[in-house]
């Protein structure tokens, strides 16, 4: 009854104040995602419309008005967009009361602000509803979101209206995690969403037998912001008795992909984004099955067009015959990639995946100091793994690689709440 009442109120408000924009776009997202081949024309139309609009209304893109395809447009990154902010911004949509300002610092710690127009903001909400449903949670079923302390918490009346409740998490000591789990339990949500690093801390707490019996009945758990460790996934799934999915997105664009339980990886949101994976060295598509640079075109941000935006992430693209597209082995920033002793780039997943068998290692981090010297930073009381870790690591990086071990009680987190699992100090 709670869900039905709040959902009907939402439908009424969206129709009355928003011309039904969210509801109509949700139907469209569902249609495109569920029938990607039949709706290919819609996606192509959205791409052409965006590129045409940008070349006519954005000073930065006017020089590309004779484009033949998206490949005629330049690759941009956060620095380029920041330096050309006023030229990228569409003057006709500047200063509107219904614009949304999105701020992000990403892994660089450098502030970055963009604008979303009303249609883009509504599309983002539609995307979130679709991917929540993919995880077994219908619109306006109760959701709890765990955020870091400096994240803005919505007003209580908005959380109550949307049936989405935000809990701030500043610390991960035993007392804080116990209090956090009790607060989540008090809401009895259908889904809980948090950064992967938060789930790492909760999984450690559960693994150590400190959580007691689970009193939640969840449809799913969502992990955002960084790679989800398989150790964490297994512990959470065993304890909460529900699937755990990884969601891929960012503040400046929105939800771009999410795991769907098929095992292929993150299902790309082709309804709202045009996603390219380019070769590591050249600006051409990476071969199917090979790791490449993720490049995003947001099909619905007309106020601040983000065309061929290289966000610094890497992934392997997999296209299926039925039109579905997946990103597998989504990895972090390029500076986090590691190299063999003879200079070959290593997929970070390959360098860490064997660690999932050591369930009493709470956290781990590998640092490449030189071409041959590596440091393993481990948060564990068990120091007996060094021999097998060295053996496995040498198979990945080379027999002439050398290893040092450092044991800590906590690996520091970045301001975002993320823990950096790989650090490369080479000048690559």
TORKOL-4160 file (C-alpha; in steps of 0.2 Angstrom, whole numbers, padded with zeros to 4 digits, m for minus):
428
<pt num="1" X="0000" Y="0000" Z="0000"/>
<pt num="2" X="0014" Y="0012" Z="0004"/>
<pt num="3" X="0022" Y="0009" Z="m0013"/>
<pt num="4" X="0006" Y="0011" Z="m0022"/>
<pt num="5" X="0001" Y="0027" Z="m0014"/>
<pt num="6" X="0018" Y="0035" Z="m0016"/>
<pt num="7" X="0019" Y="0029" Z="m0034"/>
<pt num="8" X="0002" Y="0036" Z="m0039"/>
<pt num="9" X="0006" Y="0053" Z="m0031"/>
<pt num="10" X="0022" Y="0053" Z="m0041"/>
<pt num="11" X="0012" Y="0049" Z="m0057"/>
<pt num="12" X="0001" Y="0064" Z="m0053"/>
<pt num="13" X="0015" Y="0076" Z="m0050"/>
<pt num="14" X="0025" Y="0071" Z="m0065"/>
<pt num="15" X="0010" Y="0073" Z="m0076"/>
<pt num="16" X="0004" Y="0089" Z="m0069"/>
<pt num="17" X="0021" Y="0098" Z="m0066"/>
<pt num="18" X="0033" Y="0089" Z="m0078"/>
<pt num="19" X="0021" Y="0085" Z="m0093"/>
<pt num="20" X="0024" Y="0067" Z="m0089"/>
<pt num="21" X="0042" Y="0068" Z="m0094"/>
<pt num="22" X="0049" Y="0055" Z="m0082"/>
<pt num="23" X="0035" Y="0042" Z="m0085"/>
<pt num="24" X="0036" Y="0044" Z="m0104"/>
<pt num="25" X="0055" Y="0043" Z="m0104"/>
<pt num="26" X="0054" Y="0027" Z="m0093"/>
<pt num="27" X="0043" Y="0019" Z="m0105"/>
<pt num="28" X="0055" Y="0023" Z="m0119"/>
<pt num="29" X="0070" Y="0017" Z="m0110"/>
<pt num="30" X="0062" Y="0001" Z="m0107"/>
<pt num="31" X="0057" Y="m0001" Z="m0125"/>
<pt num="32" X="0075" Y="0003" Z="m0131"/>
<pt num="33" X="0084" Y="m0008" Z="m0119"/>
<pt num="34" X="0072" Y="m0023" Z="m0121"/>
<pt num="35" X="0071" Y="m0022" Z="m0140"/>
<pt num="36" X="0088" Y="m0015" Z="m0145"/>
<pt num="37" X="0088" Y="m0021" Z="m0163"/>
<pt num="38" X="0070" Y="m0015" Z="m0167"/>
<pt num="39" X="0073" Y="0002" Z="m0159"/>
<pt num="40" X="0090" Y="0005" Z="m0167"/>
<pt num="41" X="0083" Y="0019" Z="m0177"/>
<pt num="42" X="0078" Y="0028" Z="m0161"/>
<pt num="43" X="0096" Y="0028" Z="m0155"/>
<pt num="44" X="0103" Y="0034" Z="m0171"/>
<pt num="45" X="0090" Y="0048" Z="m0172"/>
<pt num="46" X="0095" Y="0054" Z="m0154"/>
<pt num="47" X="0113" Y="0054" Z="m0159"/>
<pt num="48" X="0110" Y="0064" Z="m0175"/>
<pt num="49" X="0099" Y="0076" Z="m0166"/>
<pt num="50" X="0111" Y="0079" Z="m0152"/>
<pt num="51" X="0126" Y="0082" Z="m0164"/>
<pt num="52" X="0116" Y="0093" Z="m0175"/>
<pt num="53" X="0110" Y="0103" Z="m0161"/>
<pt num="54" X="0127" Y="0105" Z="m0153"/>
<pt num="55" X="0135" Y="0111" Z="m0170"/>
<pt num="56" X="0121" Y="0124" Z="m0171"/>
<pt num="57" X="0120" Y="0131" Z="m0153"/>
<pt num="58" X="0137" Y="0127" Z="m0145"/>
<pt num="59" X="0151" Y="0138" Z="m0150"/>
<pt num="60" X="0164" Y="0124" Z="m0146"/>
<pt num="61" X="0155" Y="0113" Z="m0158"/>
<pt num="62" X="0150" Y="0125" Z="m0172"/>
<pt num="63" X="0166" Y="0121" Z="m0182"/>
<pt num="64" X="0160" Y="0103" Z="m0185"/>
<pt num="65" X="0143" Y="0107" Z="m0193"/>
<pt num="66" X="0147" Y="0098" Z="m0209"/>
<pt num="67" X="0150" Y="0081" Z="m0199"/>
<pt num="68" X="0147" Y="0065" Z="m0207"/>
<pt num="69" X="0148" Y="0054" Z="m0192"/>
<pt num="70" X="0152" Y="0055" Z="m0173"/>
<pt num="71" X="0170" Y="0051" Z="m0178"/>
<pt num="72" X="0172" Y="0068" Z="m0185"/>
<pt num="73" X="0170" Y="0076" Z="m0167"/>
<pt num="74" X="0185" Y="0077" Z="m0156"/>
<pt num="75" X="0188" Y="0067" Z="m0140"/>
<pt num="76" X="0187" Y="0078" Z="m0125"/>
<pt num="77" X="0191" Y="0076" Z="m0106"/>
<pt num="78" X="0187" Y="0085" Z="m0090"/>
<pt num="79" X="0202" Y="0097" Z="m0093"/>
<pt num="80" X="0196" Y="0102" Z="m0111"/>
<pt num="81" X="0178" Y="0104" Z="m0105"/>
<pt num="82" X="0183" Y="0115" Z="m0090"/>
<pt num="83" X="0195" Y="0126" Z="m0101"/>
<pt num="84" X="0181" Y="0128" Z="m0114"/>
<pt num="85" X="0166" Y="0129" Z="m0102"/>
<pt num="86" X="0158" Y="0144" Z="m0109"/>
<pt num="87" X="0160" Y="0139" Z="m0127"/>
<pt num="88" X="0153" Y="0122" Z="m0124"/>
<pt num="89" X="0138" Y="0129" Z="m0114"/>
<pt num="90" X="0122" Y="0132" Z="m0125"/>
<pt num="91" X="0118" Y="0151" Z="m0122"/>
<pt num="92" X="0099" Y="0148" Z="m0125"/>
<pt num="93" X="0098" Y="0135" Z="m0111"/>
<pt num="94" X="0109" Y="0145" Z="m0098"/>
<pt num="95" X="0100" Y="0152" Z="m0083"/>
<pt num="96" X="0084" Y="0142" Z="m0084"/>
<pt num="97" X="0076" Y="0139" Z="m0067"/>
<pt num="98" X="0074" Y="0120" Z="m0071"/>
<pt num="99" X="0092" Y="0117" Z="m0074"/>
<pt num="100" X="0102" Y="0106" Z="m0062"/>
<pt num="101" X="0120" Y="0109" Z="m0058"/>
<pt num="102" X="0131" Y="0094" Z="m0056"/>
<pt num="103" X="0147" Y="0095" Z="m0047"/>
<pt num="104" X="0161" Y="0082" Z="m0047"/>
<pt num="105" X="0179" Y="0081" Z="m0043"/>
<pt num="106" X="0182" Y="0063" Z="m0049"/>
<pt num="107" X="0199" Y="0055" Z="m0045"/>
<pt num="108" X="0209" Y="0071" Z="m0049"/>
<pt num="109" X="0202" Y="0081" Z="m0035"/>
<pt num="110" X="0199" Y="0096" Z="m0047"/>
<pt num="111" X="0181" Y="0103" Z="m0046"/>
<pt num="112" X="0171" Y="0102" Z="m0062"/>
<pt num="113" X="0153" Y="0109" Z="m0064"/>
<pt num="114" X="0141" Y="0105" Z="m0078"/>
<pt num="115" X="0123" Y="0109" Z="m0081"/>
<pt num="116" X="0109" Y="0097" Z="m0085"/>
<pt num="117" X="0093" Y="0104" Z="m0093"/>
<pt num="118" X="0076" Y="0098" Z="m0088"/>
<pt num="119" X="0074" Y="0084" Z="m0100"/>
<pt num="120" X="0091" Y="0077" Z="m0096"/>
<pt num="121" X="0087" Y="0077" Z="m0077"/>
<pt num="122" X="0071" Y="0068" Z="m0081"/>
<pt num="123" X="0080" Y="0055" Z="m0091"/>
<pt num="124" X="0092" Y="0052" Z="m0077"/>
<pt num="125" X="0078" Y="0048" Z="m0066"/>
<pt num="126" X="0070" Y="0037" Z="m0079"/>
<pt num="127" X="0087" Y="0028" Z="m0081"/>
<pt num="128" X="0088" Y="0025" Z="m0062"/>
<pt num="129" X="0071" Y="0018" Z="m0061"/>
<pt num="130" X="0074" Y="0006" Z="m0075"/>
<pt num="131" X="0090" Y="m0001" Z="m0068"/>
<pt num="132" X="0083" Y="m0002" Z="m0051"/>
<pt num="133" X="0069" Y="m0013" Z="m0058"/>
<pt num="134" X="0083" Y="m0023" Z="m0067"/>
<pt num="135" X="0088" Y="m0027" Z="m0049"/>
<pt num="136" X="0071" Y="m0032" Z="m0043"/>
<pt num="137" X="0065" Y="m0015" Z="m0036"/>
<pt num="138" X="0050" Y="m0007" Z="m0044"/>
<pt num="139" X="0048" Y="0012" Z="m0044"/>
<pt num="140" X="0044" Y="0019" Z="m0026"/>
<pt num="141" X="0048" Y="0003" Z="m0017"/>
<pt num="142" X="0059" Y="0007" Z="m0003"/>
<pt num="143" X="0077" Y="0010" Z="m0006"/>
<pt num="144" X="0091" Y="0015" Z="0006"/>
<pt num="145" X="0107" Y="0024" Z="m0001"/>
<pt num="146" X="0123" Y="0025" Z="0010"/>
<pt num="147" X="0134" Y="0040" Z="0006"/>
<pt num="148" X="0150" Y="0048" Z="0013"/>
<pt num="149" X="0148" Y="0061" Z="0026"/>
<pt num="150" X="0151" Y="0076" Z="0015"/>
<pt num="151" X="0137" Y="0071" Z="0003"/>
<pt num="152" X="0121" Y="0082" Z="0003"/>
<pt num="153" X="0106" Y="0073" Z="0011"/>
<pt num="154" X="0089" Y="0077" Z="0003"/>
<pt num="155" X="0076" Y="0084" Z="0015"/>
<pt num="156" X="0066" Y="0072" Z="0025"/>
<pt num="157" X="0050" Y="0076" Z="0016"/>
<pt num="158" X="0058" Y="0072" Z="m0001"/>
<pt num="159" X="0065" Y="0056" Z="0005"/>
<pt num="160" X="0048" Y="0051" Z="0012"/>
<pt num="161" X="0039" Y="0056" Z="m0004"/>
<pt num="162" X="0051" Y="0046" Z="m0015"/>
<pt num="163" X="0053" Y="0032" Z="m0003"/>
<pt num="164" X="0072" Y="0033" Z="m0005"/>
<pt num="165" X="0081" Y="0036" Z="0011"/>
<pt num="166" X="0099" Y="0042" Z="0013"/>
<pt num="167" X="0111" Y="0037" Z="0027"/>
<pt num="168" X="0128" Y="0046" Z="0030"/>
<pt num="169" X="0143" Y="0035" Z="0033"/>
<pt num="170" X="0159" Y="0043" Z="0040"/>
<pt num="171" X="0168" Y="0029" Z="0048"/>
<pt num="172" X="0170" Y="0010" Z="0047"/>
<pt num="173" X="0175" Y="0005" Z="0064"/>
<pt num="174" X="0164" Y="m0009" Z="0072"/>
<pt num="175" X="0153" Y="0003" Z="0082"/>
<pt num="176" X="0149" Y="0013" Z="0067"/>
<pt num="177" X="0145" Y="m0002" Z="0056"/>
<pt num="178" X="0134" Y="m0010" Z="0069"/>
<pt num="179" X="0124" Y="0006" Z="0071"/>
<pt num="180" X="0123" Y="0008" Z="0052"/>
<pt num="181" X="0116" Y="m0009" Z="0049"/>
<pt num="182" X="0103" Y="m0006" Z="0063"/>
<pt num="183" X="0098" Y="0010" Z="0054"/>
<pt num="184" X="0096" Y="0001" Z="0037"/>
<pt num="185" X="0086" Y="m0012" Z="0046"/>
<pt num="186" X="0074" Y="0000" Z="0053"/>
<pt num="187" X="0069" Y="0006" Z="0036"/>
<pt num="188" X="0066" Y="m0012" Z="0029"/>
<pt num="189" X="0071" Y="m0007" Z="0011"/>
<pt num="190" X="0069" Y="m0018" Z="m0004"/>
<pt num="191" X="0087" Y="m0012" Z="m0011"/>
<pt num="192" X="0102" Y="m0004" Z="m0003"/>
<pt num="193" X="0114" Y="0006" Z="m0013"/>
<pt num="194" X="0132" Y="0011" Z="m0008"/>
<pt num="195" X="0150" Y="0013" Z="m0014"/>
<pt num="196" X="0159" Y="m0003" Z="m0016"/>
<pt num="197" X="0172" Y="0002" Z="m0003"/>
<pt num="198" X="0158" Y="0004" Z="0010"/>
<pt num="199" X="0152" Y="m0014" Z="0005"/>
<pt num="200" X="0170" Y="m0020" Z="0008"/>
<pt num="201" X="0170" Y="m0013" Z="0026"/>
<pt num="202" X="0152" Y="m0021" Z="0029"/>
<pt num="203" X="0158" Y="m0037" Z="0022"/>
<pt num="204" X="0173" Y="m0038" Z="0033"/>
<pt num="205" X="0162" Y="m0035" Z="0048"/>
<pt num="206" X="0150" Y="m0049" Z="0043"/>
<pt num="207" X="0165" Y="m0061" Z="0039"/>
<pt num="208" X="0172" Y="m0058" Z="0057"/>
<pt num="209" X="0155" Y="m0064" Z="0064"/>
<pt num="210" X="0150" Y="m0047" Z="0071"/>
<pt num="211" X="0134" Y="m0044" Z="0062"/>
<pt num="212" X="0122" Y="m0057" Z="0070"/>
<pt num="213" X="0108" Y="m0064" Z="0060"/>
<pt num="214" X="0101" Y="m0054" Z="0045"/>
<pt num="215" X="0084" Y="m0046" Z="0048"/>
<pt num="216" X="0083" Y="m0039" Z="0030"/>
<pt num="217" X="0073" Y="m0046" Z="0015"/>
<pt num="218" X="0082" Y="m0038" Z="0000"/>
<pt num="219" X="0079" Y="m0040" Z="m0018"/>
<pt num="220" X="0096" Y="m0034" Z="m0022"/>
<pt num="221" X="0111" Y="m0024" Z="m0017"/>
<pt num="222" X="0120" Y="m0011" Z="m0028"/>
<pt num="223" X="0138" Y="m0007" Z="m0028"/>
<pt num="224" X="0144" Y="0009" Z="m0036"/>
<pt num="225" X="0159" Y="0021" Z="m0039"/>
<pt num="226" X="0173" Y="0008" Z="m0040"/>
<pt num="227" X="0176" Y="m0010" Z="m0044"/>
<pt num="228" X="0166" Y="m0023" Z="m0034"/>
<pt num="229" X="0178" Y="m0037" Z="m0026"/>
<pt num="230" X="0172" Y="m0054" Z="m0029"/>
<pt num="231" X="0176" Y="m0058" Z="m0010"/>
<pt num="232" X="0164" Y="m0044" Z="m0005"/>
<pt num="233" X="0151" Y="m0050" Z="m0017"/>
<pt num="234" X="0151" Y="m0068" Z="m0010"/>
<pt num="235" X="0151" Y="m0062" Z="0008"/>
<pt num="236" X="0136" Y="m0051" Z="0005"/>
<pt num="237" X="0126" Y="m0063" Z="m0006"/>
<pt num="238" X="0128" Y="m0077" Z="0008"/>
<pt num="239" X="0123" Y="m0065" Z="0022"/>
<pt num="240" X="0109" Y="m0055" Z="0014"/>
<pt num="241" X="0103" Y="m0070" Z="0003"/>
<pt num="242" X="0101" Y="m0058" Z="m0012"/>
<pt num="243" X="0111" Y="m0054" Z="m0028"/>
<pt num="244" X="0124" Y="m0041" Z="m0028"/>
<pt num="245" X="0126" Y="m0030" Z="m0044"/>
<pt num="246" X="0139" Y="m0017" Z="m0049"/>
<pt num="247" X="0133" Y="m0001" Z="m0057"/>
<pt num="248" X="0144" Y="0010" Z="m0068"/>
<pt num="249" X="0141" Y="0028" Z="m0069"/>
<pt num="250" X="0147" Y="0045" Z="m0064"/>
<pt num="251" X="0141" Y="0062" Z="m0057"/>
<pt num="252" X="0142" Y="0072" Z="m0073"/>
<pt num="253" X="0133" Y="0059" Z="m0084"/>
<pt num="254" X="0122" Y="0047" Z="m0074"/>
<pt num="255" X="0120" Y="0028" Z="m0074"/>
<pt num="256" X="0129" Y="0021" Z="m0090"/>
<pt num="257" X="0129" Y="0003" Z="m0086"/>
<pt num="258" X="0124" Y="m0010" Z="m0073"/>
<pt num="259" X="0127" Y="m0029" Z="m0071"/>
<pt num="260" X="0111" Y="m0039" Z="m0075"/>
<pt num="261" X="0115" Y="m0056" Z="m0068"/>
<pt num="262" X="0119" Y="m0064" Z="m0085"/>
<pt num="263" X="0138" Y="m0065" Z="m0082"/>
<pt num="264" X="0143" Y="m0054" Z="m0097"/>
<pt num="265" X="0147" Y="m0039" Z="m0087"/>
<pt num="266" X="0139" Y="m0022" Z="m0086"/>
<pt num="267" X="0124" Y="m0020" Z="m0098"/>
<pt num="268" X="0127" Y="m0003" Z="m0107"/>
<pt num="269" X="0113" Y="0010" Z="m0106"/>
<pt num="270" X="0111" Y="0012" Z="m0125"/>
<pt num="271" X="0095" Y="0021" Z="m0123"/>
<pt num="272" X="0103" Y="0036" Z="m0116"/>
<pt num="273" X="0121" Y="0035" Z="m0120"/>
<pt num="274" X="0132" Y="0032" Z="m0136"/>
<pt num="275" X="0147" Y="0022" Z="m0129"/>
<pt num="276" X="0163" Y="0019" Z="m0138"/>
<pt num="277" X="0178" Y="0009" Z="m0132"/>
<pt num="278" X="0194" Y="0015" Z="m0141"/>
<pt num="279" X="0211" Y="0007" Z="m0144"/>
<pt num="280" X="0224" Y="0011" Z="m0130"/>
<pt num="281" X="0236" Y="0019" Z="m0143"/>
<pt num="282" X="0225" Y="0026" Z="m0157"/>
<pt num="283" X="0208" Y="0034" Z="m0158"/>
<pt num="284" X="0200" Y="0020" Z="m0167"/>
<pt num="285" X="0188" Y="0006" Z="m0160"/>
<pt num="286" X="0197" Y="m0007" Z="m0149"/>
<pt num="287" X="0195" Y="m0024" Z="m0155"/>
<pt num="288" X="0181" Y="m0035" Z="m0148"/>
<pt num="289" X="0188" Y="m0043" Z="m0132"/>
<pt num="290" X="0202" Y="m0031" Z="m0130"/>
<pt num="291" X="0204" Y="m0018" Z="m0116"/>
<pt num="292" X="0201" Y="0000" Z="m0122"/>
<pt num="293" X="0197" Y="0018" Z="m0117"/>
<pt num="294" X="0179" Y="0021" Z="m0112"/>
<pt num="295" X="0172" Y="0036" Z="m0122"/>
<pt num="296" X="0154" Y="0043" Z="m0118"/>
<pt num="297" X="0142" Y="0053" Z="m0128"/>
<pt num="298" X="0127" Y="0059" Z="m0117"/>
<pt num="299" X="0112" Y="0059" Z="m0129"/>
<pt num="300" X="0101" Y="0070" Z="m0118"/>
<pt num="301" X="0111" Y="0084" Z="m0111"/>
<pt num="302" X="0108" Y="0098" Z="m0123"/>
<pt num="303" X="0113" Y="0112" Z="m0111"/>
<pt num="304" X="0131" Y="0106" Z="m0109"/>
<pt num="305" X="0134" Y="0094" Z="m0123"/>
<pt num="306" X="0146" Y="0080" Z="m0118"/>
<pt num="307" X="0151" Y="0072" Z="m0135"/>
<pt num="308" X="0165" Y="0059" Z="m0135"/>
<pt num="309" X="0169" Y="0062" Z="m0117"/>
<pt num="310" X="0184" Y="0051" Z="m0111"/>
<pt num="311" X="0182" Y="0049" Z="m0093"/>
<pt num="312" X="0198" Y="0040" Z="m0090"/>
<pt num="313" X="0191" Y="0023" Z="m0087"/>
<pt num="314" X="0195" Y="0007" Z="m0096"/>
<pt num="315" X="0184" Y="m0008" Z="m0101"/>
<pt num="316" X="0182" Y="m0022" Z="m0113"/>
<pt num="317" X="0167" Y="m0021" Z="m0124"/>
<pt num="318" X="0156" Y="m0036" Z="m0129"/>
<pt num="319" X="0142" Y="m0034" Z="m0142"/>
<pt num="320" X="0129" Y="m0048" Z="m0143"/>
<pt num="321" X="0119" Y="m0053" Z="m0159"/>
<pt num="322" X="0103" Y="m0048" Z="m0151"/>
<pt num="323" X="0109" Y="m0030" Z="m0149"/>
<pt num="324" X="0114" Y="m0030" Z="m0131"/>
<pt num="325" X="0131" Y="m0022" Z="m0127"/>
<pt num="326" X="0141" Y="m0025" Z="m0111"/>
<pt num="327" X="0157" Y="m0018" Z="m0103"/>
<pt num="328" X="0167" Y="m0031" Z="m0095"/>
<pt num="329" X="0182" Y="m0029" Z="m0083"/>
<pt num="330" X="0178" Y="m0010" Z="m0081"/>
<pt num="331" X="0193" Y="m0003" Z="m0072"/>
<pt num="332" X="0198" Y="0013" Z="m0065"/>
<pt num="333" X="0210" Y="0027" Z="m0071"/>
<pt num="334" X="0224" Y="0024" Z="m0083"/>
<pt num="335" X="0237" Y="0029" Z="m0071"/>
<pt num="336" X="0231" Y="0014" Z="m0061"/>
<pt num="337" X="0236" Y="0001" Z="m0074"/>
<pt num="338" X="0251" Y="m0009" Z="m0070"/>
<pt num="339" X="0265" Y="m0016" Z="m0082"/>
<pt num="340" X="0275" Y="m0032" Z="m0083"/>
<pt num="341" X="0294" Y="m0031" Z="m0081"/>
<pt num="342" X="0296" Y="m0030" Z="m0100"/>
<pt num="343" X="0284" Y="m0016" Z="m0102"/>
<pt num="344" X="0267" Y="m0024" Z="m0106"/>
<pt num="345" X="0251" Y="m0017" Z="m0099"/>
<pt num="346" X="0242" Y="m0028" Z="m0087"/>
<pt num="347" X="0223" Y="m0028" Z="m0084"/>
<pt num="348" X="0222" Y="m0024" Z="m0066"/>
<pt num="349" X="0209" Y="m0038" Z="m0064"/>
<pt num="350" X="0222" Y="m0051" Z="m0070"/>
<pt num="351" X="0234" Y="m0044" Z="m0057"/>
<pt num="352" X="0222" Y="m0045" Z="m0042"/>
<pt num="353" X="0209" Y="m0059" Z="m0046"/>
<pt num="354" X="0219" Y="m0073" Z="m0037"/>
<pt num="355" X="0218" Y="m0063" Z="m0021"/>
<pt num="356" X="0199" Y="m0067" Z="m0019"/>
<pt num="357" X="0203" Y="m0084" Z="m0012"/>
<pt num="358" X="0211" Y="m0076" Z="0004"/>
<pt num="359" X="0195" Y="m0072" Z="0013"/>
<pt num="360" X="0204" Y="m0065" Z="0029"/>
<pt num="361" X="0213" Y="m0052" Z="0019"/>
<pt num="362" X="0202" Y="m0037" Z="0023"/>
<pt num="363" X="0210" Y="m0025" Z="0011"/>
<pt num="364" X="0224" Y="m0026" Z="m0002"/>
<pt num="365" X="0234" Y="m0014" Z="m0013"/>
<pt num="366" X="0248" Y="m0016" Z="m0025"/>
<pt num="367" X="0260" Y="m0002" Z="m0029"/>
<pt num="368" X="0272" Y="m0003" Z="m0044"/>
<pt num="369" X="0287" Y="0007" Z="m0038"/>
<pt num="370" X="0299" Y="0003" Z="m0053"/>
<pt num="371" X="0299" Y="m0009" Z="m0068"/>
<pt num="372" X="0303" Y="m0023" Z="m0057"/>
<pt num="373" X="0299" Y="m0018" Z="m0039"/>
<pt num="374" X="0281" Y="m0020" Z="m0032"/>
<pt num="375" X="0274" Y="m0018" Z="m0015"/>
<pt num="376" X="0259" Y="m0027" Z="m0008"/>
<pt num="377" X="0250" Y="m0018" Z="0006"/>
<pt num="378" X="0239" Y="m0030" Z="0016"/>
<pt num="379" X="0226" Y="m0027" Z="0029"/>
<pt num="380" X="0226" Y="m0044" Z="0038"/>
<pt num="381" X="0233" Y="m0052" Z="0054"/>
<pt num="382" X="0238" Y="m0067" Z="0043"/>
<pt num="383" X="0256" Y="m0066" Z="0037"/>
<pt num="384" X="0257" Y="m0083" Z="0029"/>
<pt num="385" X="0252" Y="m0079" Z="0011"/>
<pt num="386" X="0268" Y="m0070" Z="0005"/>
<pt num="387" X="0275" Y="m0086" Z="m0004"/>
<pt num="388" X="0259" Y="m0089" Z="m0014"/>
<pt num="389" X="0256" Y="m0071" Z="m0018"/>
<pt num="390" X="0274" Y="m0069" Z="m0024"/>
<pt num="391" X="0272" Y="m0085" Z="m0035"/>
<pt num="392" X="0255" Y="m0079" Z="m0042"/>
<pt num="393" X="0262" Y="m0061" Z="m0045"/>
<pt num="394" X="0278" Y="m0067" Z="m0054"/>
<pt num="395" X="0266" Y="m0077" Z="m0066"/>
<pt num="396" X="0258" Y="m0060" Z="m0070"/>
<pt num="397" X="0272" Y="m0048" Z="m0070"/>
<pt num="398" X="0287" Y="m0058" Z="m0074"/>
<pt num="399" X="0300" Y="m0070" Z="m0065"/>
<pt num="400" X="0312" Y="m0056" Z="m0062"/>
<pt num="401" X="0299" Y="m0045" Z="m0053"/>
<pt num="402" X="0303" Y="m0042" Z="m0034"/>
<pt num="403" X="0290" Y="m0040" Z="m0020"/>
<pt num="404" X="0290" Y="m0031" Z="m0003"/>
<pt num="405" X="0275" Y="m0033" Z="0009"/>
<pt num="406" X="0268" Y="m0020" Z="0021"/>
<pt num="407" X="0255" Y="m0024" Z="0034"/>
<pt num="408" X="0243" Y="m0010" Z="0039"/>
<pt num="409" X="0227" Y="m0009" Z="0050"/>
<pt num="410" X="0218" Y="0002" Z="0037"/>
<pt num="411" X="0222" Y="0007" Z="0019"/>
<pt num="412" X="0218" Y="0026" Z="0017"/>
<pt num="413" X="0203" Y="0030" Z="0007"/>
<pt num="414" X="0201" Y="0045" Z="m0005"/>
<pt num="415" X="0189" Y="0059" Z="m0001"/>
<pt num="416" X="0176" Y="0050" Z="m0012"/>
<pt num="417" X="0176" Y="0035" Z="0000"/>
<pt num="418" X="0186" Y="0025" Z="m0013"/>
<pt num="419" X="0201" Y="0014" Z="m0009"/>
<pt num="420" X="0214" Y="0014" Z="m0023"/>
<pt num="421" X="0218" Y="m0005" Z="m0026"/>
<pt num="422" X="0232" Y="m0002" Z="m0038"/>
<pt num="423" X="0245" Y="0012" Z="m0039"/>
<pt num="424" X="0258" Y="0014" Z="m0053"/>
<pt num="425" X="0273" Y="0026" Z="m0050"/>
<pt num="426" X="0281" Y="0023" Z="m0068"/>
<pt num="427" X="0281" Y="0037" Z="m0080"/>
<pt num="428" X="0270" Y="0029" Z="m0093"/>
